[in-house]
């Protein structure tokens, strides 16, 4: 194992927020991270129309009427196949990001969105439910890639003093994607039976903008220097991103890391898992990524309408309540983005989880007893909003950010592969199982999510070894 990197110049390496940095952060997040949030929430509004489409297609063209249980399985597969695609995409991240670069794989992976969007867009016209499922799977592969590569890219182009701020811009766009899906899913817009294929296929338009513009932006300077050894391209990229500042100090720091890693190729996942020198960093990303999904947040995003229906909200008002939660998500995400450098990573993620746990306890009590006291339905809605806000302010983005910060260049792609696979596997399990759980009589399950989350929360159980790791986030 290479000796630890010497970073005497690190304290001097800082930078200003330039228009170039903001542009690439917003463009990469808009065309990639936002699609993840959009795909999480877009399936919620047209759920009844998709089920009717499945029912009618199977009856008219296969002379078979599926029962409700089968329809639930088929719809659950439609929801959760997105996570299976995401897990496969996460498995590919390490190899693809090393071969094509961070920006390179973001550009190349856009083809997946066009294929998936086209399949979903023409599914109703073709009368093939399998096209919806296949489209969700393919867009999931894209999200699995981009959800890891975008934070990796931004973490490598950002000055050290701005990594937290730029690293949470993707999480804001995830929340923005959820909000846009909720707005477009209103019955006054695309929330009608004839428009649901268009609603699912709109993911192609942000990707089109990214495909036209992102190729003109530079590749990650750290990738160019440490993995390609291209000094002129590294200097040009740094000048483009920084405009001014101590570029030479950054170049020297990258060259020092390159020399320390000269005898080490990019580690595979198996070698990363066996490397004892990074076991605590690895444990950290495992814990925060599993805890992120075991909070049950994706179940809330996937099935917001059903949760509000069980909370006693009228059918007409559910869609507007859902849009309101989306607006809160965006505001909470922005709050986390602007406070992370001052508060730190650890307070945001633990504070967010604690607030979610408090709200989960509240919704459990209110849903259980709202039959006796109707006013508790409003408490349920408030608690759902609180759960989402608590998640977006910290746990939504910090796990991806600290993965970039805890690992060196040789370990980083495989670390993102491990984190992404755990994240998406948990996503799939929750997305597939949740429809079979009746929220009203079994509302205690919401507390089960929080119990699992508290166990997985950083700082729970063994706090880890002494040293700098616990304060790195």
Backbone torsions as a table, in degrees:
resi	resn	phi	psi	omega
1	UNK	NA	134.6	-178.9
2	UNK	-63.1	151.1	177.6
3	UNK	-67.2	156.0	-176.9
4	UNK	-61.1	143.2	-177.0
5	UNK	-65.6	134.0	176.4
6	UNK	-90.6	123.6	-173.3
7	UNK	-131.6	57.9	179.5
8	UNK	-64.1	-30.2	-175.9
9	UNK	-84.3	-3.7	-172.8
10	UNK	-59.3	-38.2	-178.0
11	UNK	-64.7	-25.7	-179.5
12	UNK	-86.8	-13.3	-176.2
13	UNK	-86.6	101.3	176.4
14	UNK	-144.2	171.2	-177.1
15	UNK	-157.2	167.3	178.5
16	UNK	-95.5	157.1	176.4
17	UNK	-78.0	111.0	-177.9
18	UNK	-102.4	163.2	176.5
19	UNK	-62.1	-32.3	179.5
20	UNK	-65.7	-44.2	178.4
21	UNK	-63.2	-45.8	179.3
22	UNK	-62.1	-41.4	-177.4
23	UNK	-62.3	-47.2	-178.2
24	UNK	-70.1	-34.4	178.4
25	UNK	-65.0	-45.3	-179.4
26	UNK	-71.2	-37.6	-179.0
27	UNK	-68.0	-46.9	179.3
28	UNK	-63.2	-38.7	179.9
29	UNK	-72.7	-39.0	-178.8
30	UNK	-64.5	-42.1	-176.5
31	UNK	-90.0	-3.0	-177.9
32	UNK	-132.7	-64.7	-176.5
33	UNK	-62.7	-39.4	-178.9
34	UNK	-62.2	-32.1	-179.9
35	UNK	-67.1	-32.5	176.4
36	UNK	-61.9	-49.2	177.9
37	UNK	-62.7	-40.2	179.6
38	UNK	-61.7	-46.0	-178.6
39	UNK	-69.1	-26.8	175.5
40	UNK	-64.7	-42.9	-170.9
41	UNK	-97.3	-22.7	-171.3
42	UNK	-66.4	-26.2	-177.7
43	UNK	-74.8	-12.9	-174.6
44	UNK	-73.7	-49.9	-174.3
45	UNK	-64.5	-47.9	-177.6
46	UNK	-88.5	21.8	-174.4
47	UNK	-55.3	-46.5	-176.5
48	UNK	-67.7	-33.0	178.9
49	UNK	-71.8	-36.6	177.8
50	UNK	-67.0	-41.3	177.3
51	UNK	-63.4	-41.6	177.2
52	UNK	-63.8	-38.3	177.1
53	UNK	-62.3	-44.7	177.0
54	UNK	-60.9	-45.9	-177.4
55	UNK	-62.1	-48.8	-177.9
56	UNK	-66.5	-39.6	-178.6
57	UNK	-65.9	-45.1	179.8
58	UNK	-65.4	-35.2	-179.2
59	UNK	-74.8	-45.8	-173.6
60	UNK	-75.8	-31.4	-172.5
61	UNK	-113.9	-7.6	176.3
62	UNK	-128.5	5.9	177.9
63	UNK	51.1	44.6	-178.7
64	UNK	-144.4	131.1	178.2
65	UNK	-102.7	108.6	-179.2
66	UNK	-72.3	146.4	176.6
67	UNK	-81.0	173.8	-175.1
68	UNK	-62.9	-36.7	-179.4
69	UNK	-63.3	-42.1	179.7
70	UNK	-66.4	-40.5	178.0
71	UNK	-62.2	-38.1	177.7
72	UNK	-63.7	-41.8	177.6
73	UNK	-62.8	-44.3	-178.0
74	UNK	-65.2	-41.1	179.0
75	UNK	-70.5	-38.5	176.9
76	UNK	-61.2	-37.7	176.7
77	UNK	-65.3	-39.4	177.9
78	UNK	-60.9	-40.6	179.5
79	UNK	-70.7	-49.5	-169.0
80	UNK	-85.1	-16.7	178.5
81	UNK	-63.6	-23.9	174.9
82	UNK	-59.1	-39.4	-180.0
83	UNK	-72.9	-34.2	176.0
84	UNK	-63.1	-43.8	174.5
85	UNK	-60.2	-40.7	178.8
86	UNK	-62.1	-38.6	179.7
87	UNK	-66.5	-39.6	177.2
88	UNK	-65.4	-41.8	176.3
89	UNK	-60.2	-41.0	179.1
90	UNK	-64.2	-35.3	178.0
91	UNK	-65.0	-27.6	-177.6
92	UNK	-86.8	-13.1	-170.6
93	UNK	-58.4	-49.3	-174.7
94	UNK	-57.2	-50.5	-178.0
95	UNK	-67.3	-43.9	-176.2
96	UNK	-70.0	-40.9	-179.4
97	UNK	-67.0	-30.4	177.1
98	UNK	-75.9	-38.9	-176.5
99	UNK	-76.3	-46.2	-172.3
100	UNK	-104.2	-9.8	-176.2
101	UNK	88.7	168.1	-176.3
102	UNK	-70.7	-52.6	178.1
103	UNK	-66.5	-37.8	-177.3
104	UNK	-59.8	-43.0	-178.7
105	UNK	-74.7	-29.9	175.2
106	UNK	-63.3	-40.3	178.9
107	UNK	-68.9	-46.4	-176.6
108	UNK	-66.7	-34.0	-176.1
109	UNK	-73.1	-9.8	-180.0
110	UNK	-62.6	-25.4	179.6
111	UNK	-59.8	-30.5	179.4
112	UNK	-64.2	-37.6	-179.6
113	UNK	-67.2	-40.8	179.3
114	UNK	-64.4	-40.4	178.7
115	UNK	-66.8	-49.5	-179.5
116	UNK	-63.1	-43.4	179.3
117	UNK	-62.8	-39.9	178.9
118	UNK	-65.7	-41.2	178.6
119	UNK	-60.6	-46.2	-179.8
120	UNK	-69.1	-36.3	-178.0
121	UNK	-66.7	-33.7	-177.8
122	UNK	-100.6	6.9	-175.5
123	UNK	-65.5	-42.6	-178.6
124	UNK	-68.3	-40.4	178.4
125	UNK	-64.9	-36.7	-179.8
126	UNK	-84.3	-11.4	-178.7
127	UNK	57.4	45.0	-179.5
128	UNK	-128.5	103.3	176.2
129	UNK	-57.9	-29.6	-178.7
130	UNK	-62.4	-25.8	179.3
131	UNK	-69.6	-34.2	176.1
132	UNK	-65.0	-46.9	-178.0
133	UNK	-65.1	-43.4	179.2
134	UNK	-64.3	-40.1	178.7
135	UNK	-63.9	-41.2	177.1
136	UNK	-63.8	-39.1	179.7
137	UNK	-63.7	-46.2	-176.3
138	UNK	-67.7	-42.6	176.4
139	UNK	-65.7	-28.3	174.8
140	UNK	-65.7	-38.8	176.4
141	UNK	-59.8	-43.4	178.0
142	UNK	-61.4	-45.0	-179.6
143	UNK	-65.1	-36.0	177.5
144	UNK	-62.3	-37.1	177.1
145	UNK	-72.0	-52.5	-172.3
146	UNK	-69.5	-31.7	-178.1
147	UNK	-64.2	-25.5	176.3
148	UNK	-94.8	-38.5	-172.8
149	UNK	-74.5	-38.0	-178.9
150	UNK	-60.9	-50.0	176.3
151	UNK	-62.0	-34.8	178.1
152	UNK	-64.1	-45.0	179.9
153	UNK	-63.2	-49.7	-178.7
154	UNK	-66.7	-36.3	178.4
155	UNK	-64.9	-29.4	-178.3
156	UNK	-87.3	-23.5	179.1
157	UNK	-92.6	-16.5	-174.8
158	UNK	-81.9	142.6	168.7
159	UNK	-62.5	155.9	-175.2
160	UNK	-58.7	-34.3	-177.4
161	UNK	-79.0	-4.7	-179.3
162	UNK	-120.6	5.9	-176.2
163	UNK	-63.7	-37.8	179.5
164	UNK	-65.2	-46.7	-179.4
165	UNK	-62.4	-52.8	-179.1
166	UNK	-68.3	-30.6	-178.8
167	UNK	-68.7	-21.1	178.9
168	UNK	-97.4	-3.3	175.0
169	UNK	-61.0	-40.0	174.7
170	UNK	-58.8	-37.2	-179.7
171	UNK	-67.8	-33.4	174.5
172	UNK	-62.6	-41.4	-179.6
173	UNK	-70.7	-30.0	173.2
174	UNK	-61.9	-47.1	177.2
175	UNK	-63.3	-38.3	178.0
176	UNK	-64.6	-38.4	177.0
177	UNK	-62.9	-40.8	175.8
178	UNK	-61.0	-45.7	-178.7
179	UNK	-62.6	-44.3	179.6
180	UNK	-62.8	-41.8	178.1
181	UNK	-61.9	-38.8	179.4
182	UNK	-68.6	-39.8	179.2
183	UNK	-67.3	-47.9	-179.2
184	UNK	-66.7	-22.5	178.9
185	UNK	-81.6	-0.3	176.6
186	UNK	-62.5	147.7	-178.3
187	UNK	-62.5	-25.1	178.4
188	UNK	-76.0	-15.3	-177.9
189	UNK	-111.8	-101.3	-176.6
190	UNK	-107.1	11.5	-179.0
191	UNK	-85.0	38.8	178.2
192	UNK	-112.2	160.6	-174.3
193	UNK	-59.6	-39.9	-175.7
194	UNK	-77.5	-11.9	-174.0
195	UNK	-105.1	-5.3	-173.5
196	UNK	-61.7	-33.8	175.6
197	UNK	-63.2	-37.6	176.7
198	UNK	-64.3	-40.7	179.6
199	UNK	-59.5	-41.5	-179.3
200	UNK	-72.3	-31.0	-173.1
201	UNK	-90.8	-3.6	-178.6
202	UNK	-64.5	-10.3	179.0
203	UNK	-60.2	-19.1	-177.2
204	UNK	-69.0	-27.0	-172.6
205	UNK	-73.3	-47.1	174.3
206	UNK	-60.3	-35.6	179.5
207	UNK	-65.8	-35.8	178.5
208	UNK	-62.0	-41.4	178.3
209	UNK	-64.7	-43.6	178.7
210	UNK	-62.5	-41.1	-178.7
211	UNK	-64.4	-33.7	-179.8
212	UNK	-75.6	-31.8	-170.7
213	UNK	-105.8	-38.4	-172.0
214	UNK	-61.6	-34.6	178.9
215	UNK	-58.2	-20.0	-179.4
216	UNK	-83.7	-6.9	179.9
217	UNK	-91.9	153.4	-179.5
218	UNK	-71.2	158.6	172.6
219	UNK	-74.6	166.5	177.4
220	UNK	-59.2	125.3	178.7
221	UNK	-59.2	-36.8	-179.4
222	UNK	-66.7	-38.5	176.7
223	UNK	-64.7	-43.9	-178.7
224	UNK	-63.6	-39.4	-177.2
225	UNK	-80.9	-55.2	-168.9
226	UNK	-77.0	-37.4	-176.2
227	UNK	-98.9	-27.5	-179.4
228	UNK	-107.9	-19.0	-179.7
229	UNK	66.7	26.5	-176.9
230	UNK	-97.1	91.3	-176.0
231	UNK	-66.5	-47.7	179.9
232	UNK	-58.5	-42.2	179.2
233	UNK	-66.3	-35.2	178.2
234	UNK	-64.3	-46.9	179.9
235	UNK	-62.9	-42.0	179.4
236	UNK	-63.2	-41.2	179.4
237	UNK	-65.9	-42.4	179.0
238	UNK	-63.2	-40.8	177.9
239	UNK	-63.8	-36.2	-179.5
240	UNK	-68.9	-41.0	-177.6
241	UNK	-79.9	-35.7	-171.7
242	UNK	-92.2	-37.0	-174.5
243	UNK	69.0	-44.8	177.4
244	UNK	-151.1	172.6	-180.0
245	UNK	115.5	-176.2	-174.3
246	UNK	-85.9	76.3	-178.6
247	UNK	-66.9	-37.4	-177.3
248	UNK	-62.1	-36.4	178.3
249	UNK	-63.0	-39.2	177.6
250	UNK	-67.3	-41.6	178.3
251	UNK	-61.8	-43.6	178.9
252	UNK	-62.2	-42.0	179.9
253	UNK	-64.1	-40.9	178.3
254	UNK	-66.4	-40.8	178.9
255	UNK	-65.5	-35.9	176.4
256	UNK	-63.9	-43.8	177.5
257	UNK	-65.7	-38.9	178.4
258	UNK	-61.1	-42.2	178.7
259	UNK	-65.5	-40.0	-178.5
260	UNK	-68.5	-23.6	-178.6
261	UNK	-107.1	11.7	-173.9
262	UNK	-62.1	-29.3	-179.5
263	UNK	-93.3	4.2	-176.5
264	UNK	-122.7	124.2	172.9
265	UNK	-83.2	169.5	176.9
266	UNK	-56.7	127.3	-174.7
267	UNK	-71.2	141.5	171.5
268	UNK	-77.7	169.2	179.9
269	UNK	-61.6	-42.4	-178.3
270	UNK	-63.7	-40.7	178.6
271	UNK	-69.3	-35.3	176.8
272	UNK	-62.4	-44.0	-178.5
273	UNK	-65.4	-26.2	-179.0
274	UNK	-94.6	-5.0	-178.0
275	UNK	-80.6	106.5	-175.9
276	UNK	-69.4	-20.5	-177.3
277	UNK	-71.0	-16.9	-179.2
278	UNK	-120.3	21.3	-174.3
279	UNK	-63.9	-35.1	-179.1
280	UNK	-75.6	-36.2	173.7
281	UNK	-62.5	-41.8	179.6
282	UNK	-64.8	-42.9	178.0
283	UNK	-61.8	-37.3	179.7
284	UNK	-61.5	-48.3	-178.2
285	UNK	-70.7	-30.1	175.3
286	UNK	-64.1	-46.7	-177.5
287	UNK	-63.5	-48.7	-174.5
288	UNK	-70.9	-32.3	-179.6
289	UNK	-75.5	-39.2	175.4
290	UNK	-67.5	-43.0	178.3
291	UNK	-61.7	-35.1	178.7
292	UNK	-59.2	-42.6	-177.9
293	UNK	-85.0	-34.0	179.8
294	UNK	-71.8	-5.7	171.2
295	UNK	-66.7	-15.8	-179.7
296	UNK	81.6	12.5	-174.8
297	UNK	-64.0	-37.4	-179.4
298	UNK	-69.8	-30.7	174.3
299	UNK	-62.6	-38.5	178.0
300	UNK	-67.8	-41.4	178.7
301	UNK	-66.7	-43.7	-178.4
302	UNK	-65.3	-38.0	-169.0
303	UNK	-125.4	37.9	-179.0
304	UNK	-57.1	-45.2	-177.9
305	UNK	-60.1	-42.7	-179.1
306	UNK	-66.7	-37.8	178.6
307	UNK	-64.1	-44.9	178.9
308	UNK	-66.8	-34.9	177.6
309	UNK	-63.1	-43.5	177.8
310	UNK	-69.9	-20.4	177.4
311	UNK	-83.9	-2.9	175.2
312	UNK	97.9	7.9	177.9
313	UNK	-74.7	138.7	-179.7
314	UNK	-66.1	154.1	-176.2
315	UNK	-58.3	-40.0	-177.4
316	UNK	-67.4	-34.5	-174.7
317	UNK	-89.0	-10.6	-176.8
318	UNK	-60.2	-44.9	-175.7
319	UNK	-63.7	-35.4	-179.8
320	UNK	-75.1	-35.4	175.6
321	UNK	-63.5	-40.0	178.9
322	UNK	-63.4	-42.4	177.8
323	UNK	-62.6	-37.9	177.3
324	UNK	-61.1	-39.5	177.0
325	UNK	-64.4	-35.3	178.3
326	UNK	-63.6	-39.5	177.8
327	UNK	-64.2	-39.2	177.8
328	UNK	-63.7	-38.0	178.5
329	UNK	-57.9	-47.7	-177.8
330	UNK	-62.8	-44.0	-180.0
331	UNK	-63.3	-43.4	179.5
332	UNK	-64.2	-40.4	177.9
333	UNK	-62.1	-40.7	178.0
334	UNK	-66.4	-37.4	178.3
335	UNK	-62.0	-44.2	177.6
336	UNK	-63.3	-39.4	-178.9
337	UNK	-62.3	-40.5	-175.2
338	UNK	-86.2	-8.1	-179.2
339	UNK	-113.4	-7.4	-171.7
340	UNK	-65.6	-37.6	-179.0
341	UNK	-70.4	-27.6	179.6
342	UNK	-84.2	-43.2	-175.8
343	UNK	-87.3	-30.8	-176.8
344	UNK	98.0	166.3	-176.6
345	UNK	-72.7	-46.7	-174.1
346	UNK	-61.1	-48.2	179.2
347	UNK	-61.1	-36.2	-179.1
348	UNK	-66.8	-44.5	-175.5
349	UNK	-74.2	-41.2	179.4
350	UNK	-71.6	-42.4	177.4
351	UNK	-61.5	-40.0	177.7
352	UNK	-63.3	-43.4	179.2
353	UNK	-65.0	-40.5	179.6
354	UNK	-64.0	-42.3	178.6
355	UNK	-64.9	-38.8	176.1
356	UNK	-62.7	-40.4	178.9
357	UNK	-63.1	-41.3	177.4
358	UNK	-61.3	-44.4	-179.3
359	UNK	-69.1	-34.2	178.2
360	UNK	-65.4	-39.7	175.8
361	UNK	-62.6	-39.8	179.0
362	UNK	-63.8	-43.1	-179.3
363	UNK	-70.9	-30.7	176.9
364	UNK	-63.1	-46.5	179.6
365	UNK	-66.6	-44.2	-174.8
366	UNK	-68.2	-42.0	179.8
367	UNK	-67.7	-33.2	-179.5
368	UNK	-69.0	-37.8	-172.3
369	UNK	-111.9	9.1	-176.5
370	UNK	-70.4	-18.0	175.8
371	UNK	-65.1	-32.2	178.1
372	UNK	-84.6	-26.2	-178.0
373	UNK	-140.5	103.0	-172.2
374	UNK	-63.3	-26.2	-179.3
375	UNK	-63.1	-20.3	-179.6
376	UNK	-66.5	-17.3	177.5
377	UNK	-62.3	-33.5	177.6
378	UNK	-70.5	-32.9	175.2
379	UNK	-63.7	-39.3	178.5
380	UNK	-60.0	-46.0	179.6
381	UNK	-62.4	-45.2	179.1
382	UNK	-61.2	-37.9	179.9
383	UNK	-70.1	-37.4	175.9
384	UNK	-61.7	-44.7	177.0
385	UNK	-60.8	-41.4	179.1
386	UNK	-64.3	-39.9	177.5
387	UNK	-59.8	-46.9	-178.4
388	UNK	-66.1	-42.6	179.7
389	UNK	-64.1	-43.7	178.6
390	UNK	-61.0	-36.0	179.0
391	UNK	-69.9	-45.5	-174.4
392	UNK	-70.5	-25.0	-176.2
393	UNK	-74.6	-20.3	-178.5
394	UNK	-152.3	-62.4	-176.0
395	UNK	-58.9	-21.0	-178.2
396	UNK	-68.9	-36.0	-173.6
397	UNK	-117.8	-25.1	-175.0
398	UNK	-61.7	-40.6	179.9
399	UNK	-56.4	-40.1	179.4
400	UNK	-71.7	-34.5	-179.7
401	UNK	-67.4	-47.0	-175.3
402	UNK	-72.0	-21.4	175.2
403	UNK	-62.6	-39.1	176.6
404	UNK	-69.4	-33.8	-174.0
405	UNK	-82.8	-26.0	-174.3
406	UNK	-87.3	-13.5	-173.8
407	UNK	-123.2	147.4	175.1
408	UNK	-77.3	173.7	-173.9
409	UNK	-57.5	-39.6	-176.4
410	UNK	-70.4	-24.4	-177.2
411	UNK	-98.1	-20.1	-165.9
412	UNK	-62.4	-47.9	-178.9
413	UNK	-59.1	-43.5	179.6
414	UNK	-69.3	-32.9	176.6
415	UNK	-63.2	-41.4	176.7
416	UNK	-66.2	-32.9	176.6
417	UNK	-63.5	-47.2	179.2
418	UNK	-62.2	-48.8	-178.9
419	UNK	-61.7	-44.2	-178.5
420	UNK	-64.8	-42.3	-179.6
421	UNK	-62.8	-44.3	178.4
422	UNK	-63.9	-41.4	179.8
423	UNK	-61.2	-48.5	-176.1
424	UNK	-73.5	-34.4	177.5
425	UNK	-63.2	-44.3	176.5
426	UNK	-63.4	-38.7	177.2
427	UNK	-58.5	-45.7	-179.0
428	UNK	-63.6	-46.3	-177.5
429	UNK	-59.6	-45.9	-178.8
430	UNK	-68.2	-43.7	-178.4
431	UNK	-64.2	-33.1	-178.3
432	UNK	-82.6	-37.1	-173.9
433	UNK	-81.4	-33.7	-170.0
434	UNK	-56.8	-40.0	-178.8
435	UNK	-60.8	-24.1	-178.5
436	UNK	-84.6	-4.0	-179.5
437	UNK	-100.5	115.6	178.4
438	UNK	-73.2	115.2	-172.8
439	UNK	-64.0	-40.8	-173.5
440	UNK	-65.1	-57.2	-177.5
441	UNK	-75.8	-15.8	-177.4
442	UNK	-122.0	40.6	-177.0
443	UNK	-64.4	-15.7	177.9
444	UNK	-63.2	-18.0	177.6
445	UNK	-62.2	-28.5	176.4
446	UNK	-62.7	-35.9	175.5
447	UNK	-70.2	-30.7	177.3
448	UNK	-62.8	-40.4	175.2
449	UNK	-57.0	-45.8	-176.0
450	UNK	-70.5	-33.5	177.3
451	UNK	-62.3	-44.5	178.3
452	UNK	-63.7	-38.2	-178.9
453	UNK	-66.1	-41.4	-179.8
454	UNK	-64.2	-38.2	177.5
455	UNK	-61.8	-38.6	-176.6
456	UNK	-85.8	-8.3	-173.5
457	UNK	-66.4	139.3	175.1
458	UNK	-55.2	129.7	-178.9
459	UNK	101.2	-17.5	176.9
460	UNK	-79.1	146.1	179.7
461	UNK	69.2	-135.5	179.6
462	UNK	-71.0	118.4	-176.9
463	UNK	-75.9	-4.1	178.2
464	UNK	95.4	178.2	-175.1
465	UNK	-74.5	158.6	174.3
466	UNK	-68.2	160.8	179.8
467	UNK	125.7	-165.0	-171.2
468	UNK	-76.4	-20.0	-172.1
469	UNK	-56.3	-47.7	-177.5
470	UNK	-61.6	-22.7	-178.7
471	UNK	-100.3	3.5	180.0
472	UNK	-72.4	-19.2	176.0
473	UNK	-139.5	NA	NA
